[in-house]
Amino acid sequence: MSNDKKFFEADEGICEINVIHEEAAKRAKNQLLDDNTYMDLSETFKIFGNPTRLKILSLLAVEDLCVCDISEVLGMSQSAVSHQLSTLRSKNLVKYAKEGKQARYSLADKHVIEILNIGIEHVLE
């Protein structure tokens, strides 16, 4: 009996009949972007899949910081922080400006904090 129950639960989320709602499907399909855009989006979301990078973004949402500051706050080596910042830079999520011998990092634009805030709001619901 437990095997029957497993089958029923796995099947619960599918249609029991195959009826295509052509207009709705067409409207939805017309909103799809090109495959390269979805690939880029997927790569960007992978960047958000690392807790250390999320912490760095959270810090930079509060204030622009240099690598030394981030390293101190997170208790990580500057080399490890720099590596994560490089990954964030590769997807244009953060930017930096040289100030003498230091590099001060900031979020690239307001979209980054919006994505971060939406994600936080979602997990806290």
Phi and psi restraints in degrees (value plus and minus 20) as a CYANA .aco file:
   2 SER   PHI     -84.5   -44.5
   2 SER   PSI     -50.7   -10.7
   3 ASN   PHI     -86.5   -46.5
   3 ASN   PSI     -59.5   -19.5
   4 ASP   PHI     -82.4   -42.4
   4 ASP   PSI     -61.5   -21.5
   5 LYS   PHI     -83.9   -43.9
   5 LYS   PSI     -62.4   -22.4
   6 LYS   PHI     -78.3   -38.3
   6 LYS   PSI     -64.2   -24.2
   7 PHE   PHI     -82.5   -42.5
   7 PHE   PSI     -64.4   -24.4
   8 PHE   PHI     -82.9   -42.9
   8 PHE   PSI     -65.8   -25.8
   9 GLU   PHI     -83.8   -43.8
   9 GLU   PSI     -59.1   -19.1
  10 ALA   PHI     -88.7   -48.7
  10 ALA   PSI     -49.7    -9.7
  11 ASP   PHI    -107.4   -67.4
  11 ASP   PSI     -30.2     9.8
  12 GLU   PHI     -77.2   -37.2
  12 GLU   PSI     -55.2   -15.2
  13 GLY   PHI    -111.2   -71.2
  13 GLY   PSI      -6.5    33.5
  14 ILE   PHI    -132.6   -92.6
  14 ILE   PSI     139.5   179.5
  15 CYS   PHI     -89.1   -49.1
  15 CYS   PSI     122.1   162.1
  16 GLU   PHI    -107.3   -67.3
  16 GLU   PSI     -36.4     3.6
  17 ILE   PHI    -152.1  -112.1
  17 ILE   PSI     135.0   175.0
  18 ASN   PHI    -123.0   -83.0
  18 ASN   PSI      75.1   115.1
  19 VAL   PHI    -145.8  -105.8
  19 VAL   PSI      98.2   138.2
  20 ILE   PHI    -108.4   -68.4
  20 ILE   PSI     105.9   145.9
  21 HIS   PHI    -111.1   -71.1
  21 HIS   PSI      68.8   108.8
  22 GLU   PHI     -76.6   -36.6
  22 GLU   PSI     -65.4   -25.4
  23 GLU   PHI     -85.9   -45.9
  23 GLU   PSI     -64.4   -24.4
  24 ALA   PHI     -83.6   -43.6
  24 ALA   PSI     -63.9   -23.9
  25 ALA   PHI     -83.5   -43.5
  25 ALA   PSI     -60.3   -20.3
  26 LYS   PHI     -84.7   -44.7
  26 LYS   PSI     -64.5   -24.5
  27 ARG   PHI     -81.2   -41.2
  27 ARG   PSI     -63.2   -23.2
  28 ALA   PHI     -84.5   -44.5
  28 ALA   PSI     -65.3   -25.3
  29 LYS   PHI     -81.3   -41.3
  29 LYS   PSI     -57.3   -17.3
  30 ASN   PHI     -85.2   -45.2
  30 ASN   PSI     -38.2     1.8
  31 GLN   PHI    -108.6   -68.6
  31 GLN   PSI     -30.2     9.8
  32 LEU   PHI     -85.2   -45.2
  32 LEU   PSI     122.1   162.1
  33 LEU   PHI    -112.5   -72.5
  33 LEU   PSI     156.1   196.1
  34 ASP   PHI     -92.5   -52.5
  34 ASP   PSI     138.6   178.6
  35 ASP   PHI     -78.8   -38.8
  35 ASP   PSI     -57.1   -17.1
  36 ASN   PHI     -82.9   -42.9
  36 ASN   PSI     -56.6   -16.6
  37 THR   PHI     -84.4   -44.4
  37 THR   PSI     -62.1   -22.1
  38 TYR   PHI     -88.2   -48.2
  38 TYR   PSI     -53.6   -13.6
  39 MET   PHI     -84.5   -44.5
  39 MET   PSI     -65.4   -25.4
  40 ASP   PHI     -82.5   -42.5
  40 ASP   PSI     -61.7   -21.7
  41 LEU   PHI     -83.7   -43.7
  41 LEU   PSI     -61.9   -21.9
  42 SER   PHI     -81.2   -41.2
  42 SER   PSI     -64.2   -24.2
  43 GLU   PHI     -83.2   -43.2
  43 GLU   PSI     -58.9   -18.9
  44 THR   PHI     -84.9   -44.9
  44 THR   PSI     -63.9   -23.9
  45 PHE   PHI     -85.1   -45.1
  45 PHE   PSI     -50.9   -10.9
  46 LYS   PHI     -81.8   -41.8
  46 LYS   PSI     -56.3   -16.3
  47 ILE   PHI     -80.3   -40.3
  47 ILE   PSI     -58.8   -18.8
  48 PHE   PHI     -94.2   -54.2
  48 PHE   PSI     -26.5    13.5
  49 GLY   PHI    -105.4   -65.4
  49 GLY   PSI      -9.5    30.5
  50 ASN   PHI    -137.0   -97.0
  50 ASN   PSI     101.5   141.5
  51 PRO   PHI     -77.7   -37.7
  51 PRO   PSI     -57.5   -17.5
  52 THR   PHI     -84.9   -44.9
  52 THR   PSI     -64.0   -24.0
  53 ARG   PHI     -84.8   -44.8
  53 ARG   PSI     -57.1   -17.1
  54 LEU   PHI     -83.8   -43.8
  54 LEU   PSI     -59.2   -19.2
  55 LYS   PHI     -83.9   -43.9
  55 LYS   PSI     -62.8   -22.8
  56 ILE   PHI     -81.6   -41.6
  56 ILE   PSI     -65.6   -25.6
  57 LEU   PHI     -81.9   -41.9
  57 LEU   PSI     -59.3   -19.3
  58 SER   PHI     -82.6   -42.6
  58 SER   PSI     -61.4   -21.4
  59 LEU   PHI     -83.6   -43.6
  59 LEU   PSI     -64.7   -24.7
  60 LEU   PHI     -91.8   -51.8
  60 LEU   PSI     -38.3     1.7
  61 ALA   PHI     -90.5   -50.5
  61 ALA   PSI     -43.7    -3.7
  62 VAL   PHI    -108.2   -68.2
  62 VAL   PSI     -62.9   -22.9
  63 GLU   PHI    -183.4  -143.4
  63 GLU   PSI     127.9   167.9
  64 ASP   PHI     -86.3   -46.3
  64 ASP   PSI     116.8   156.8
  65 LEU   PHI    -158.9  -118.9
  65 LEU   PSI     133.0   173.0
  66 CYS   PHI    -109.8   -69.8
  66 CYS   PSI     147.5   187.5
  67 VAL   PHI     -77.0   -37.0
  67 VAL   PSI     -59.4   -19.4
  68 CYS   PHI     -79.0   -39.0
  68 CYS   PSI     -63.9   -23.9
  69 ASP   PHI     -84.1   -44.1
  69 ASP   PSI     -67.6   -27.6
  70 ILE   PHI     -81.7   -41.7
  70 ILE   PSI     -64.1   -24.1
  71 SER   PHI     -78.2   -38.2
  71 SER   PSI     -64.3   -24.3
  72 GLU   PHI     -84.6   -44.6
  72 GLU   PSI     -67.5   -27.5
  73 VAL   PHI     -83.9   -43.9
  73 VAL   PSI     -60.8   -20.8
  74 LEU   PHI    -108.6   -68.6
  74 LEU   PSI     -29.6    10.4
  75 GLY   PHI      46.6    86.6
  75 GLY   PSI      17.5    57.5
  76 MET   PHI    -142.0  -102.0
  76 MET   PSI     140.9   180.9
  77 SER   PHI     -89.8   -49.8
  77 SER   PSI     133.7   173.7
  78 GLN   PHI     -82.1   -42.1
  78 GLN   PSI     -54.9   -14.9
  79 SER   PHI     -82.8   -42.8
  79 SER   PSI     -64.0   -24.0
  80 ALA   PHI     -86.2   -46.2
  80 ALA   PSI     -61.5   -21.5
  81 VAL   PHI     -84.3   -44.3
  81 VAL   PSI     -64.4   -24.4
  82 SER   PHI     -79.7   -39.7
  82 SER   PSI     -59.4   -19.4
  83 HIS   PHI     -82.1   -42.1
  83 HIS   PSI     -64.4   -24.4
  84 GLN   PHI     -86.4   -46.4
  84 GLN   PSI     -59.6   -19.6
  85 LEU   PHI     -83.6   -43.6
  85 LEU   PSI     -56.9   -16.9
  86 SER   PHI     -82.4   -42.4
  86 SER   PSI     -61.5   -21.5
  87 THR   PHI     -83.3   -43.3
  87 THR   PSI     -63.7   -23.7
  88 LEU   PHI     -84.7   -44.7
  88 LEU   PSI     -57.8   -17.8
  89 ARG   PHI     -85.7   -45.7
  89 ARG   PSI     -55.5   -15.5
  90 SER   PHI     -81.7   -41.7
  90 SER   PSI     -43.4    -3.4
  91 LYS   PHI    -130.6   -90.6
  91 LYS   PSI      -0.6    39.4
  92 ASN   PHI      36.1    76.1
  92 ASN   PSI      18.0    58.0
  93 LEU   PHI    -112.8   -72.8
  93 LEU   PSI     -48.2    -8.2
  94 VAL   PHI    -152.3  -112.3
  94 VAL   PSI     141.5   181.5
  95 LYS   PHI    -158.1  -118.1
  95 LYS   PSI     145.6   185.6
  96 TYR   PHI    -160.5  -120.5
  96 TYR   PSI     139.5   179.5
  97 ALA   PHI    -152.9  -112.9
  97 ALA   PSI     116.0   156.0
  98 LYS   PHI     -96.2   -56.2
  98 LYS   PSI     112.2   152.2
  99 GLU   PHI    -145.1  -105.1
  99 GLU   PSI      73.1   113.1
 100 GLY   PHI      46.3    86.3
 100 GLY   PSI    -138.8   -98.8
 101 LYS   PHI    -118.1   -78.1
 101 LYS   PSI     -13.2    26.8
 102 GLN   PHI    -131.7   -91.7
 102 GLN   PSI     135.2   175.2
 103 ALA   PHI    -133.8   -93.8
 103 ALA   PSI      97.3   137.3
 104 ARG   PHI    -119.9   -79.9
 104 ARG   PSI     103.9   143.9
 105 TYR   PHI    -119.3   -79.3
 105 TYR   PSI     130.0   170.0
 106 SER   PHI    -166.9  -126.9
 106 SER   PSI     145.0   185.0
 107 LEU   PHI     -88.6   -48.6
 107 LEU   PSI     124.8   164.8
 108 ALA   PHI     -86.3   -46.3
 108 ALA   PSI     -57.3   -17.3
 109 ASP   PHI    -185.4  -145.4
 109 ASP   PSI     157.6   197.6
 110 LYS   PHI     -86.8   -46.8
 110 LYS   PSI     -41.7    -1.7
 111 HIS   PHI     -83.1   -43.1
 111 HIS   PSI     -54.5   -14.5
 112 VAL   PHI     -82.9   -42.9
 112 VAL   PSI     -66.9   -26.9
 113 ILE   PHI     -88.4   -48.4
 113 ILE   PSI     -52.0   -12.0
 114 GLU   PHI     -85.3   -45.3
 114 GLU   PSI     -64.3   -24.3
 115 ILE   PHI     -81.9   -41.9
 115 ILE   PSI     -66.1   -26.1
 116 LEU   PHI     -80.9   -40.9
 116 LEU   PSI     -67.5   -27.5
 117 ASN   PHI     -84.6   -44.6
 117 ASN   PSI     -60.1   -20.1
 118 ILE   PHI     -83.8   -43.8
 118 ILE   PSI     -62.7   -22.7
 119 GLY   PHI     -82.1   -42.1
 119 GLY   PSI     -64.4   -24.4
 120 ILE   PHI     -83.1   -43.1
 120 ILE   PSI     -65.4   -25.4
 121 GLU   PHI     -78.8   -38.8
 121 GLU   PSI     -62.0   -22.0
 122 HIS   PHI     -82.7   -42.7
 122 HIS   PSI     -68.2   -28.2
 123 VAL   PHI     -92.2   -52.2
 123 VAL   PSI     -41.3    -1.3
 124 LEU   PHI    -107.9   -67.9
 124 LEU   PSI     -25.8    14.2
